[in-house]
Structures are given as structure tokens and as C-alpha cells.
Amino acid sequence: MFPIVGSVYLVSYYEDIDEFCATVEIEVPQNVSHVQLQLEKFGPSAYARNLINPKPGPVSIGVLGRGKPSVKFGDQIEGRCFTRGELPD
């Protein structure tokens, strides 16, 4: 397992339903089997799917949650990469 950093590319807040969506862009290195974002900066309701067997290169990961987003365009979001043969916690 090794760390990775992505950037918030898009943030939208839907006031009528009190939910947000965001997009985080990362650069996936070679030989990675899983990518997980650390979602603490988004708040306790945030959810994002893990990437499984992503292709190397730029990738966007969607994040959803309730309430107003606590991140903005350009914020750095940490994540974890797992190499082939490793399994996430």
C-alpha cells in the first residue's frame, strides 16, 4: 500500500435536496489493483466507490454526500493505492 494525492476538480451542491457531488482526479500508477480515497475532508456522510483494477493514467472518482460540501475546487485529497496481490483493509 502506498499513498496517492488527487485534486477536487468539480463540486456541486443541490440545496433543494441538501446533497453534494464532487469529482476527484488522480493519476493512477502502473500495477495498481485498488484505489481508495480518504474521505474525511468531505464530511461523515461522504461516499465514493473504490477503483478496482484501474488502468494507469488519469482517473476521475465521484464522491457523494449529504449537506454542504466542506471542500472546494483544487483541494488536495489523499488516497491509498494497493498493488496487485495486496488487499485493502
Buried (B, 14 or more C-beta within 10 A) or exposed (E): EEEBEBBBBEBEEEEEEEBBBBBBBBEBBEEBBBBBBBBEBBBEEBEBEBBEEBEEEEBEBEBBBEBEBBBEEEBEBBBBBBEEEEEEE
